[in-house]
Amino acid sequence: MKKIASFGVGVLLMTAFASCEKNYTCTCTYPGSSIGTTETSFKSKKKTDAEASCATLNTNAQTLGGACAL
């Protein structure tokens, strides 16, 4: 019975940690502009998803002479 209970607790812990979302921050800087620096937070399960979102912001920032990085 102890083995079954231990297994059940282990499965619950793995599920809890697997479904956690992480926070990623994309920082955009606009040198020589009144905008200065902005930060945008993303909640994502995968770093690649946050990187893709930050890349979109970077494309928009480049039109104003800025740059963004995760």
C-alpha positions in Angstrom: 0.0 0.0 0.0 2.9 2.4 0.8 4.3 1.8 -2.7 1.0 2.8 -4.3 0.7 5.9 -2.2 4.3 6.9 -2.9 3.7 6.4 -6.6 0.6 8.5 -6.5 2.3 11.4 -4.8 5.2 11.2 -7.3 2.8 11.4 -10.2 1.0 14.4 -8.7 4.3 16.2 -8.1 5.4 15.6 -11.7 2.1 16.9 -13.0 2.3 20.0 -10.9 5.8 20.9 -12.0 5.2 20.0 -15.7 2.3 22.4 -16.1 4.0 25.5 -14.6 4.3 28.5 -16.8 7.4 30.6 -16.6 7.7 34.3 -16.9 9.9 35.8 -19.5 10.7 39.5 -20.0 11.4 41.1 -23.3 13.3 44.4 -22.9 13.2 46.9 -25.7 15.5 49.9 -25.8 15.1 53.0 -28.0 18.3 55.0 -27.9 17.9 58.7 -28.6 14.1 58.5 -28.2 11.7 59.7 -25.6 10.4 56.1 -25.3 13.6 55.0 -23.5 13.3 51.4 -22.3 10.2 49.2 -22.1 9.7 45.7 -20.6 7.0 43.3 -21.7 6.3 40.1 -19.7 5.2 36.8 -21.2 3.9 33.8 -19.5 4.8 30.8 -21.5 5.5 27.1 -21.1 8.2 27.2 -23.7 11.1 29.6 -24.0 10.8 29.3 -27.8 7.3 30.8 -27.7 8.5 33.7 -25.6 11.5 34.2 -28.0 9.1 34.3 -31.0 6.9 36.9 -29.3 9.9 39.0 -28.4 11.2 38.7 -32.0 7.9 40.2 -33.2 8.4 43.2 -30.8 12.0 43.5 -32.1 10.7 43.8 -35.6 8.4 46.6 -34.6 11.1 48.3 -32.5 13.6 48.3 -35.3 11.2 50.6 -37.3 11.7 53.2 -34.6 15.5 52.6 -34.3 15.2 50.3 -31.3 16.0 46.7 -30.4 14.4 44.1 -28.2 15.9 41.0 -26.5 14.6 38.4 -24.1 
